[in-house]
Amino acid sequence: MEEDSSQLAAKPETPHNMEAETEADGEEQEQDPESNSLRQPLLLKRNRTLSSSPLALVGAKVSHIESLDYEINENDLFKHDWRSRSKVQVLQYIFSKWSLAFLVGLLTGLIATLINLAIENIAGYKLLAIVGFIEEGRYITGLLFFTGVNFLLTMVAAVLCVCFAPTAAGPGIPEIKAYLNGVDTPNMFGATTLLVKIVGSIGAVSAGLDLGKEGPLVHIGSCIASLLAQGGPDNYRLKWRWLRYFNNDRDRRDIITCGSSSGVCAAFRAPVGGVLFALEEVATWWRSSLLWRTFFSTAVVVVVLRAFIEICNSGRCGLFGSGGLIMFDVSDVKVSYQIMDVIPVIIIGIIGGLLGSLYNHVLHKVLRLYNLINQKGRMHKLLLALSVSLFTSVCQYCLPFLAQCRACDPSFPETCPTNDRSGNFKQFNCPPGHYNDLATLLLTTNDDAVRNIFSSNTSNEFQVFSILIFFALYCILGLITFGIAVPSGLFLPIILMGSGYGRLLGMFMGSYTNLDQGLYAVLGAASLMAGSMRMTVSLCVIFLELTNNLLLLPITMIVLLIAKTVGDSFNPSIYEIILELKGLPFLDANPEPWMRNLTVGELADAKPPVITLNGVEKVSRIVDVLRNTTHNGFPIVDEGVPVPGTIATGATELHGLILRAHLVQALKKKWFLPEKRRTEEWEVREKFNWVELAERELKIEQVAVTREEMEMYVDLHPLTNTTPYTVVESMSVAKAMVLFRSVGLRHMLIVPKYQGAGVPPIVGILTRQDLRAYNILSAFPHLARSKAEEKLY
């Protein structure tokens, strides 16, 4: 039965034509009209029975979420296909996977280069114009020009996201995590989303907003991978024969994993870090063959970036900066430290964990507030984004006037002062021979700001007052910018905040430490990222590849481990918080301890009875089930089956599980029999092939069945997955959840512990919605760990 989306609490802008796609759970859903509390997910409500309402916030819409079929559907057609494949076809399949991995890396590298060139040139010419106004003493004109250009760039990015591709807003990484976990997030990897993500990233980053292009590049790489795997956009999909191998969720999942790692590599030019990011942060399933393909994709990305860097070094890329894409190169710093230097390193790690968890907590509240604003319509989304742009531009332009001009030191390694778009010693409003250190950090691109604050051998360049303003400003901007309707990444804002307090700590340590202030900034950025995102191994490698200095490895490891440990003591990672807010049914690797006190049989008892079909079923029964339920999986049960090895008859057999899509295909193909009988294997192969069974787009409303056909029969045995994963009803929910997540299931059948006459062969079906902690505690509040939780649920 279709769920009524009007009963959602905290519902965002309701789409006019919402797709009716829901999870296969074998149950009727009931909605409780109570309002949502501030601590609950945005799209979930309390239910008196176990709820499996598969609704989540995707882009600007409340969408019906389905799970992906990562499990191999071992029906008769699949088995025949694998038996009949020749060596040439197997080699073609393997070659196609490596070819797609190469194309993913190639296209991601090309688009990343395009984005970098566009941002550097747009922002560069904008800053050069500002310098011209300031040199002429036209400060008000400079402010109006700076604010106006940033306003227009933000408007372009926001209008594209609000009107054409709402799913392109934000980083996209939480949705990718959910997809690779088994959640089909609608419209996340389409061609429109890809184009809006590219143009929107260029506009938002060029506008000087406190966001980065790293998260969007991960999404862009995943979009490229998905489009290549399916042969292009939905309306113009290629039907090449070799693409049929990837017309399944398992192979598409692997290609999107390659795309996400390629995106990280393109953002930081960190191939190993990209592979480890996919392994540690976004991927749920991993194997050695996938490791090789992701590494191959990132290697292609690096080659493409290196080739364009050589071209740009010859001056043919406009204002594209020198030094390639290693944004924070500190390879020239001599890292030497003693045992006493470990103390400030530990302090940085603790501060990073505390500030990271505090940032996650406050951002959680800000995102809830933004959700209330976004509910009011498109105009409010645009006004919110443009307001943030105006505030950011005014602060970046006006705050440098608060800083005192400093005289240039002849010992400075760079030209001082400078009026170029980049550089460590910007003159701004200062007299000749002086520079404004705060303008050096604010009136520049985010990449140059990080490069400046990470600069080494510049212990006297910045004032404490300037770094304090820089840190306070980017703490505010980091909270209010993320969540507006533009493509945005979290990496760079967190790096800017972390580098600020890291540099401050280095200034306060003064002569008591052997570490350079620039290295303190690097460690501060790493600690805050670990404290917020809770990554360790991949983050360590990314920073090593960024800084190009292996001597930082020991102290970087210490900082990351401490920051993650401290952050984990307070709240989840920022991506897990976003997943919870959006209502995406992400299954964590570690089940809750109280799940061991509950069995899957008890979960099944909290659900309505499961709907089963006979092995040879009447057409009218199938049509009735498909039209009146939204379930996507149905157990096939045969009665009166002889017991093997005995003369007894009349047993009830659980033959397997059939998917909704396969039932619709059987009706569409008119796979009807005038009498009730089982078909031969050759009859099925004449009517169906495994490529057709992989299609998921057909709906029951598109199939016409006559009154005479309603009285006929369908043999469902050849289309049934005869080897579904089953668990006994006495298994704990914790153990079932680990199995469900590890194997990548969509349905898990529960069978009775005791067999005998009158005992049904199946107790119920579990889906990922049934295994979510929130849904379980809604039905079993006594399992809550505290009285406060019991009141909540």
C-alpha positions in Angstrom: 0.0 0.0 0.0 1.3 3.4 -0.9 2.6 5.5 2.1 1.0 8.9 2.6 3.8 11.4 2.4 1.6 14.1 3.8 2.1 12.7 7.2 5.8 13.5 7.3 7.1 15.8 10.0 9.5 18.5 9.0 8.7 17.8 5.4 10.5 19.9 2.9 9.0 21.3 -0.3 6.6 18.7 -1.5 7.1 17.6 -5.2 4.0 17.8 -7.4 4.7 14.4 -8.9 6.3 12.2 -6.3 7.5 8.8 -7.5 5.9 5.8 -5.7 8.9 3.7 -5.1 9.2 2.0 -1.7 11.2 -0.7 0.0 10.4 -4.4 -0.1 9.4 -5.2 3.4 6.3 -7.5 3.1 4.2 -5.3 5.4 1.7 -2.5 5.6 3.0 0.9 6.9 1.2 2.9 9.5 2.0 6.6 10.2 1.6 8.3 13.5 0.6 11.9 13.2 2.7 13.1 16.2 5.1 15.9 15.4 8.8 15.4 15.1 11.1 16.4 18.0 14.4 18.2 17.5 16.4 15.2 18.3 14.7 12.9 15.8 15.7 12.5 12.1 13.9 15.0 9.9 11.8 12.5 8.1 11.0 9.8 10.7 8.1 9.6 13.2 7.1 7.5 16.1 5.2 4.3 15.3 3.5 1.8 17.6 4.6 -1.1 15.4 7.9 -1.7 13.6 7.9 0.9 10.8 9.7 0.4 7.5 8.6 3.7 5.9 11.3 4.2 3.2 11.2 7.9 2.9 14.2 10.2 2.9 15.2 13.7 1.9 17.1 13.7 -1.4 17.8 17.1 -2.8 14.7 19.2 -2.2 12.2 16.4 -2.2 10.9 13.7 0.1 11.6 10.6 -2.0 10.6 7.0 -1.7 13.8 5.1 -1.2 14.5 1.6 -2.4 17.4 -0.7 -1.7 19.8 -2.0 -4.3 20.0 -5.6 -5.4 23.7 -6.3 -4.6 22.8 -10.0 -4.0 23.2 -12.4 -6.9 19.8 -13.5 -8.0 20.4 -17.2 -8.6 17.3 -18.2 -10.7 17.3 -20.7 -13.5 18.1 -18.1 -16.2 21.1 -16.8 -14.3 22.5 -20.3 -13.8 22.1 -21.1 -17.5 23.7 -17.8 -18.5 26.8 -18.5 -16.4 27.1 -22.1 -17.6 26.9 -21.0 -21.3 29.4 -18.1 -21.1 32.5 -18.7 -23.2 36.0 -17.7 -22.3 35.8 -14.9 -24.9 32.8 -13.4 -23.1 34.5 -13.7 -19.7 37.5 -11.9 -21.0 35.3 -9.3 -22.6 33.6 -8.7 -19.3 36.9 -8.3 -17.5 38.3 -6.0 -20.2 35.1 -3.9 -20.1 35.5 -3.3 -16.4 39.1 -2.1 -16.8 38.1 0.1 -19.7 35.4 1.8 -17.7 37.9 2.3 -14.9 40.2 4.0 -17.3 37.5 6.2 -18.7 36.3 7.2 -15.3 39.9 8.4 -14.4 40.4 10.1 -17.7 37.1 12.1 -17.6 37.4 12.9 -13.9 40.9 14.3 -14.5 39.8 16.4 -17.5 36.8 17.9 -15.6 38.8 18.6 -12.5 41.4 20.4 -14.6 38.6 22.4 -16.3 37.1 23.4 -12.9 40.5 24.4 -11.5 41.3 26.5 -14.6 37.9 28.2 -14.5 38.1 29.0 -10.8 41.7 30.3 -10.8 41.0 32.6 -13.8 37.6 33.9 -12.7 38.7 34.6 -9.1 42.1 35.9 -10.3 40.7 38.5 -12.6 38.2 39.5 -10.0 41.0 40.0 -7.4 43.1 41.9 -9.9 40.3 44.4 -10.5 39.9 44.8 -6.7 43.6 45.6 -6.4 43.2 48.3 -9.1 40.4 50.0 -7.2 42.3 49.9 -4.0 45.5 51.4 -5.5 43.4 54.3 -6.8 41.9 54.8 -3.3 38.4 53.9 -4.5 37.5 51.6 -1.5 33.7 51.9 -1.8 33.8 51.1 -5.5 36.0 48.1 -4.7 33.6 46.9 -2.1 30.6 47.2 -4.4 32.5 45.5 -7.3 33.7 42.7 -5.0 30.3 42.1 -3.5 28.4 42.4 -6.8 30.6 39.9 -8.6 30.4 37.4 -5.8 26.7 37.9 -5.6 26.2 37.1 -9.3 28.5 34.1 -9.1 26.6 32.7 -6.1 23.2 33.5 -7.9 24.3 31.4 -10.9 25.2 28.4 -8.7 22.1 28.7 -6.5 19.6 29.1 -9.3 21.0 26.1 -11.1 20.8 24.0 -7.9 17.3 25.2 -6.9 15.6 25.1 -10.3 17.3 22.3 -12.2 19.2 19.9 -10.0 18.5 20.1 -6.2 20.6 17.0 -5.6 23.7 18.8 -6.9 23.7 21.0 -3.7 26.0 20.1 -0.9 29.0 17.8 -1.1 27.2 14.6 -2.2 29.4 12.4 -0.2 26.8 11.3 2.3 24.5 10.2 -0.5 27.4 8.3 -2.1 28.1 6.5 1.2 24.4 5.6 1.3 24.4 4.3 -2.3 27.5 2.1 -1.7 25.8 0.9 1.5 22.8 -0.3 -0.6 20.4 2.7 -0.7 19.2 3.8 -4.2 19.2 7.6 -3.9 17.0 9.0 -6.7 18.5 11.4 -9.3 21.9 11.6 -7.5 24.0 10.5 -10.5 22.1 11.9 -13.5 23.5 14.0 -16.4 21.7 17.2 -15.2 23.1 16.7 -11.7 26.6 16.3 -13.2 26.4 19.5 -15.3 25.0 21.6 -12.5 27.6 20.2 -10.1 30.4 21.3 -12.5 29.1 24.8 -13.2 27.8 25.4 -9.7 31.2 24.4 -8.2 32.9 26.9 -10.4 30.5 29.7 -9.5 30.4 29.0 -5.7 34.1 28.6 -5.2 34.9 31.6 -7.5 32.5 33.7 -5.4 34.8 33.3 -2.4 32.3 31.3 -0.3 33.8 29.3 2.5 33.5 26.0 0.7 35.7 23.8 -1.4 35.5 21.8 -4.6 36.8 18.6 -3.0 33.4 17.1 -2.0 31.8 18.1 -5.3 34.6 16.4 -7.2 33.9 13.2 -5.4 30.3 13.5 -6.5 31.3 14.4 -10.1 33.5 11.4 -10.3 30.7 9.2 -9.1 28.3 10.7 -11.6 30.7 10.1 -14.5 31.1 6.5 -13.4 27.4 5.9 -13.1 26.6 7.4 -16.5 29.4 5.4 -18.2 28.2 2.1 -16.6 24.6 2.6 -17.7 25.5 3.9 -21.2 24.5 7.5 -20.7 21.5 9.5 -19.4 18.2 7.7 -19.0 16.6 9.3 -22.1 19.6 8.7 -24.4 21.1 5.5 -23.1 23.3 3.5 -25.4 22.4 -0.1 -26.1 25.8 -1.4 -26.9 26.2 -5.1 -26.4 29.2 -4.9 -24.0 27.3 -2.5 -21.7 24.8 -5.3 -20.9 27.3 -6.7 -18.5 26.9 -3.7 -16.2 23.1 -3.7 -16.2 23.1 -4.7 -12.5 23.6 -3.0 -9.2 26.7 -5.0 -8.2 28.9 -3.9 -11.1 27.6 -0.3 -11.0 28.5 -0.2 -7.3 32.1 -1.0 -8.1 32.3 1.6 -10.9 30.9 4.3 -8.6 33.5 3.3 -6.0 36.2 4.0 -8.7 34.6 7.3 -9.4 34.6 8.5 -5.8 38.3 7.6 -5.3 39.1 9.4 -8.6 37.3 12.5 -7.3 39.4 12.7 -4.2 42.6 12.1 -6.2 41.6 14.9 -8.6 40.9 17.3 -5.7 44.2 16.8 -3.9 46.4 15.0 -6.5 46.6 12.2 -4.0 46.2 8.8 -5.7 46.9 6.6 -2.7 44.8 8.9 -0.5 41.9 8.6 -2.9 41.9 4.8 -2.8 42.1 4.8 1.0 39.4 7.4 1.2 37.1 5.2 -0.8 38.1 2.2 1.4 37.8 4.0 4.8 35.0 6.5 4.3 32.5 5.7 1.5 32.7 2.0 0.5 30.9 -0.7 2.5 32.1 -3.7 0.5 35.7 -4.1 -0.6 37.8 -6.8 -2.3 41.2 -7.0 -3.8 40.1 -6.8 -7.5 38.2 -3.5 -6.7 41.4 -2.2 -5.0 43.4 -2.7 -8.2 40.8 -0.9 -10.3 40.4 2.1 -8.0 44.2 2.4 -7.9 44.3 2.3 -11.7 41.6 5.0 -12.0 43.5 7.3 -9.6 46.7 6.7 -11.5 45.0 7.8 -14.7 43.8 11.0 -13.0 47.3 11.8 -11.8 48.7 11.4 -15.3 46.0 13.7 -16.7 46.6 16.4 -14.1 50.4 16.2 -14.5 50.1 16.6 -18.3 48.0 19.8 -17.8 50.3 21.1 -15.2 53.2 20.9 -17.7 51.0 22.8 -20.2 50.1 25.5 -17.6 53.6 26.0 -16.5 54.3 27.3 -20.0 51.9 30.2 -19.4 49.0 28.9 -21.6 46.4 28.6 -18.8 45.8 32.3 -18.0 46.1 33.0 -14.3 46.4 29.4 -13.3 48.9 29.4 -10.4 52.3 27.8 -10.6 53.2 24.8 -8.4 50.6 22.5 -9.8 47.8 21.1 -7.6 49.9 20.4 -4.5 48.3 23.1 -2.6 50.3 23.0 0.6 53.8 22.0 -0.4 56.1 22.1 2.7 58.8 19.8 1.3 61.4 22.5 1.9 60.9 22.5 5.6 63.4 20.7 7.7 61.3 18.8 10.3 63.2 18.2 13.5 61.6 17.6 16.8 62.4 16.4 20.2 60.5 14.4 22.8 59.1 17.7 24.4 57.6 18.6 21.0 55.1 15.7 21.5 53.3 17.7 24.2 52.0 20.5 21.9 51.3 17.8 19.3 49.0 16.0 21.8 47.4 19.3 22.7 46.6 20.0 19.1 45.0 16.5 18.8 42.9 17.1 21.9 41.8 20.6 20.7 41.0 19.2 17.2 38.8 16.5 18.7 36.9 18.9 21.0 36.5 21.6 18.3 35.6 18.9 15.7 32.8 17.4 17.8 31.6 21.0 18.8 31.5 21.9 15.1 29.5 18.8 14.3 27.0 19.6 17.1 26.5 23.2 16.1 26.3 22.4 12.4 23.6 19.8 13.2 21.5 22.6 14.7 22.2 25.0 11.8 21.2 22.4 9.2 17.9 21.9 11.0 17.3 25.6 11.0 18.1 25.7 7.3 15.7 22.9 6.6 12.9 25.0 8.2 13.9 27.9 5.9 14.1 25.7 2.8 10.6 24.4 3.4 9.2 27.8 2.5 10.1 27.5 -1.1 12.7 28.2 -3.8 12.8 31.9 -3.2 13.8 31.4 0.4 16.6 29.1 -0.7 17.9 31.7 -3.1 17.7 34.4 -0.5 19.5 32.3 2.1 22.4 31.6 -0.3 22.7 35.2 -1.5 22.6 36.5 2.1 25.5 34.3 3.0 27.3 35.5 -0.1 26.8 39.2 0.9 27.9 38.6 4.5 31.0 36.7 3.3 32.0 39.3 0.8 31.6 42.2 3.2 33.7 40.4 5.9 36.5 39.5 3.5 36.8 43.0 2.1 36.2 45.1 5.3 38.0 43.1 8.0 41.5 43.6 6.6 41.1 47.4 7.4 41.3 46.4 11.1 44.8 45.0 10.7 47.9 47.1 11.2 50.2 47.5 8.3 53.6 45.8 8.8 56.9 46.7 7.3 58.4 44.3 4.9 61.5 42.4 6.1 64.3 42.1 3.6 64.8 38.5 4.8 61.4 37.5 3.5 61.8 34.8 0.8 59.1 36.3 -1.5 58.5 39.7 -3.0 57.1 42.1 -0.4 54.7 43.8 -0.9 52.8 42.4 -3.8 49.6 43.5 -5.5 49.1 40.3 -7.5 46.1 38.1 -7.1 48.2 35.8 -4.9 51.3 36.1 -2.7 52.1 36.1 1.0 52.5 39.8 1.4 49.6 41.8 0.0 49.9 45.6 0.2 46.1 46.2 0.2 45.7 49.7 1.8 49.2 49.9 3.2 51.9 52.4 2.2 54.8 51.3 0.0 57.1 48.9 1.7 54.4 47.6 4.0 51.9 44.7 3.8 48.5 43.7 5.3 48.7 40.2 6.7 44.9 39.8 7.1 44.3 40.8 3.5 46.8 38.2 2.5 44.5 35.6 4.1 41.1 37.0 3.2 41.3 38.7 -0.1 42.4 35.7 -2.1 41.1 32.3 -3.1 40.6 29.6 -0.5 43.4 27.5 -1.9 45.8 30.5 -1.7 44.7 31.3 1.8 45.6 27.8 2.9 48.9 28.0 1.0 49.7 31.3 2.8 48.8 30.2 6.3 50.7 26.9 5.8 53.8 28.8 4.6 57.0 27.9 6.4 59.8 30.0 7.7 57.4 32.9 8.2 57.3 33.1 12.0 57.0 36.9 11.9 54.7 37.3 9.0 51.3 37.2 10.8 50.1 39.0 13.9 48.2 37.2 16.6 45.3 39.6 16.2 45.0 38.8 12.5 45.1 35.1 13.0 42.4 35.4 15.7 40.1 37.3 13.3 40.8 34.8 10.6 40.0 31.9 12.9 36.8 33.4 14.3 35.6 34.5 10.8 36.0 31.1 9.3 34.4 29.4 12.2 31.3 31.5 11.6 31.5 31.1 7.8 32.1 27.3 8.1 28.8 27.0 10.0 26.5 29.2 8.0 27.8 28.4 4.5 27.4 24.6 4.5 23.8 23.8 3.8 22.9 26.6 1.4 21.7 25.6 -2.1 25.1 25.5 -3.9 27.6 22.6 -4.5 29.9 22.7 -1.4 32.6 20.6 0.2 33.6 20.4 3.8 37.3 19.7 3.4 38.6 23.2 2.7 36.4 25.0 5.4 37.6 22.6 8.0 41.2 23.0 6.8 40.9 26.8 7.1 39.5 26.6 10.6 42.1 24.0 11.8 45.0 25.8 10.3 44.0 29.0 12.2 44.1 27.6 15.7 47.2 25.5 14.7 49.1 28.6 13.7 47.9 30.3 16.9 49.2 27.5 19.1 52.5 27.7 17.2 52.8 31.4 17.9 52.1 30.9 21.6 54.7 28.2 21.8 57.3 30.6 20.4 60.8 29.5 21.2 59.7 26.6 23.3 59.3 24.3 20.3 61.4 23.3 17.3 58.4 23.0 15.0 57.7 25.6 12.4 54.5 27.6 12.7 53.5 26.5 9.2 53.7 22.9 10.5 51.5 23.7 13.4 49.0 25.0 10.9 49.2 21.7 9.0 48.7 19.7 12.2 45.8 21.9 13.3 44.0 21.3 10.0 44.6 17.6 10.2 43.4 17.4 13.8 40.1 19.3 13.1 39.4 17.1 10.0 39.9 14.0 12.1 37.8 15.5 14.9 34.9 16.2 12.5 35.1 13.6 9.8 36.7 10.9 11.9 39.0 9.7 9.2 42.6 8.6 10.1 44.5 6.4 7.6 43.2 8.1 4.4 43.5 11.5 5.9 47.1 10.8 7.0 48.1 9.7 3.5 46.3 12.7 1.8 48.1 15.2 4.0 51.4 13.5 3.3 50.8 13.7 -0.4 49.7 17.3 -0.1 52.6 18.5 2.0 55.1 16.3 0.1 57.0 15.7 3.3 57.3 12.2 4.8 59.0 13.5 7.9 55.6 14.6 9.1 54.3 11.1 9.3 54.9 10.3 13.0 53.4 13.5 14.4 50.5 13.5 11.9 49.6 9.9 13.0 49.6 11.0 16.6 47.4 14.0 16.0 44.9 12.1 13.9 44.5 9.2 16.4 44.0 11.5 19.4 41.6 13.8 17.5 39.4 10.9 16.3 39.4 9.3 19.8 38.3 12.5 21.5 35.7 13.3 18.8 34.2 9.8 19.0 33.6 10.4 22.7 31.0 13.1 21.9 29.1 12.5 18.7 29.2 10.7 15.3 31.1 12.0 12.3 29.6 14.9 10.3 28.7 12.6 7.4 26.8 10.2 9.7 25.0 13.2 11.1 23.9 14.3 7.7 22.8 10.8 6.8 20.6 10.7 9.9 19.1 14.2 9.2 18.2 13.2 5.6 16.6 9.9 6.8 18.8 7.7 4.6 18.7 4.2 5.9 22.5 3.7 6.3 23.5 0.6 8.1 26.5 1.1 10.4 29.2 -1.5 10.7 28.7 -1.8 14.5 25.2 -2.8 15.8 23.9 -1.3 19.0 24.7 -3.5 22.1 21.0 -3.8 23.0 20.3 -5.5 19.6 21.7 -8.7 21.1 18.8 -8.8 23.5 16.3 -9.0 20.6 15.7 -11.8 18.1 14.7 -11.5 14.5 11.6 -13.5 15.3 10.4 -10.8 17.7 11.0 -8.2 14.9 8.8 -10.3 12.6 6.1 -10.5 15.2 6.0 -6.7 15.2 5.2 -6.6 11.5 2.1 -7.5 9.6 2.0 -11.1 8.1 4.2 -11.7 5.2 2.6 -11.9 1.7 3.5 -15.2 -0.1 2.8 -16.5 -3.6 2.5 -20.1 -4.9 5.1 -21.5 -7.3 2.4 -21.7 -10.0 0.2 -18.7 -9.2 -3.0 -17.4 -10.8 -2.6 -14.1 -12.8 -5.3 -12.4 -10.9 -3.6 -13.1 -7.6 -0.3 -11.6 -8.9 -2.0 -8.5 -10.3 -3.9 -8.0 -7.1 -0.7 -8.2 -5.0 1.3 -5.9 -7.2 -1.5 -3.3 -7.4 -2.3 -3.2 -3.7 1.2 -3.4 -2.2 4.5 -1.7 -2.8 6.6 -4.6 -1.6 9.5 -5.6 -3.8 10.1 -9.1 -2.7 7.7 -12.1 -2.3 8.5 -15.5 -0.9 7.5 -18.4 -3.2 5.9 -21.3 -1.2 4.9 -24.7 -2.7 2.4 -27.0 -0.9 2.0 -30.7 -1.2 5.6 -31.3 -2.1 7.0 -34.8 -1.7 9.8 -35.1 1.0 13.1 -36.2 -0.6 14.3 -39.6 0.5 10.9 -40.6 1.9 7.5 -41.6 0.7 5.8 -38.8 2.6 4.0 -36.1 0.7 2.2 -33.0 1.6 5.2 -31.0 2.8 5.4 -27.2 2.4 8.5 -26.0 0.7 10.0 -22.5 0.7 11.2 -22.4 -2.9 12.8 -19.0 -2.8 12.1 -15.3 -3.3 10.9 -13.5 -6.4 11.4 -9.7 -7.1 8.6 -7.4 -8.0 10.3 -6.4 -11.2 10.4 -10.0 -12.3 6.7 -10.4 -11.7 6.0 -7.3 -13.8 8.2 -8.7 -16.6 6.3 -12.0 -16.5 3.0 -10.1 -16.9 4.4 -7.9 -19.6 5.7 -10.9 -21.6 2.4 -12.7 -21.2 4.1 -15.7 -19.6 0.7 -17.3 -19.1 -0.4 -20.9 -19.0 -4.0 -22.1 -19.5 -3.6 -24.9 -17.0 -1.8 -25.1 -13.6 1.6 -26.8 -14.4 5.3 -26.3 -14.1 7.2 -25.4 -17.3 10.3 -26.8 -18.9 13.6 -25.0 -18.9 13.6 -24.5 -22.6 10.3 -22.8 -22.5 11.6 -20.1 -20.1 14.7 -19.4 -22.2 12.6 -18.8 -25.3 10.6 -16.1 -23.5 13.1 -14.4 -21.2 16.8 -13.5 -21.1 18.9 -12.3 -18.1 19.3 -8.8 -19.6 15.6 -8.2 -19.6 15.3 -9.3 -16.0 17.9 -6.7 -15.0 15.5 -3.9 -16.0 13.8 -2.1 -13.1 11.9 0.8 -14.7 8.7 -1.1 -15.7 5.7 -0.5 -13.4 2.5 -2.5 -13.0 0.4 0.4 -14.1 2.1 0.1 -17.6 1.0 -3.5 -18.0 -2.5 -4.3 -19.4 -4.1 -7.7 -18.5 -7.4 -8.8 -20.0 -10.2 -10.5 -18.1 -9.5 -13.8 -19.8 -5.8 -13.7 -18.9 -6.7 -13.1 -15.2 -8.0 -16.7 -15.0 -4.7 -18.1 -16.4 -1.6 -19.2 -14.5 2.1 -18.2 -14.3 4.9 -20.6 -13.4 7.2 -18.5 -11.1 9.8 -21.2 -10.4 12.2 -20.3 -13.2 12.2 -16.6 -12.2 12.7 -17.3 -8.4 15.9 -16.8 -6.6 16.2 -20.3 -5.1 19.1 -19.4 -2.7 18.0 -16.4 -0.7 19.7 -15.7 2.6 17.7 -17.1 5.4 18.2 -16.9 9.2 16.5 -18.8 12.0 14.0 -16.9 14.1 16.1 -17.2 17.2 19.1 -15.3 15.8 19.8 -12.0 17.5 19.2 -8.7 15.6 22.8 -7.7 16.1 24.1 -10.8 14.3 21.5 -10.5 11.5 22.4 -6.9 10.9 26.1 -7.8 10.6 25.2 -10.5 8.0 22.8 -8.2 6.2 25.4 -5.4 5.8 28.3 -7.6 5.1 26.7 -9.5 2.2 24.8 -6.5 0.8 21.3 -7.9 1.1 18.0 -6.4 0.2 15.8 -9.0 1.8 16.5 -11.5 4.6 14.0 -14.3 5.1 13.3 -15.5 8.6 12.5 -19.3 8.9 11.0 -21.0 11.9 13.3 -22.8 14.4 10.9 -25.8 14.7 9.6 -27.6 11.7 6.4 -29.7 11.6 2.9 -30.0 10.4 1.0 -26.7 10.5 4.2 -24.7 10.9 4.6 -22.1 8.0 7.9 -22.3 6.2 8.6 -18.6 6.6 8.1 -16.3 9.6 8.8 -13.0 7.9 11.1 -10.8 5.8 13.6 -8.3 7.1 14.8 -5.3 5.1 17.3 -2.5 6.0 14.5 -0.3 7.3 13.6 -3.0 9.8 17.2 -3.1 11.1 17.6 0.6 11.8 18.0 1.4 15.5 15.4 4.2 15.4 12.7 2.0 13.9 13.4 -0.8 16.3 13.3 1.4 19.4 10.0 2.9 18.1 8.4 -0.6 18.5 10.5 -1.7 21.5 11.1 1.4 23.6 12.0 -0.7 26.7 15.3 -1.5 24.9 16.4 2.1 25.2 19.6 2.6 27.1 18.1 5.3 29.4 14.8 6.8 30.5 15.4 9.8 28.3 15.7 7.6 25.3 12.6 5.7 26.3 10.6 8.9 26.5 12.0 9.9 23.1 10.8 6.8 21.3 
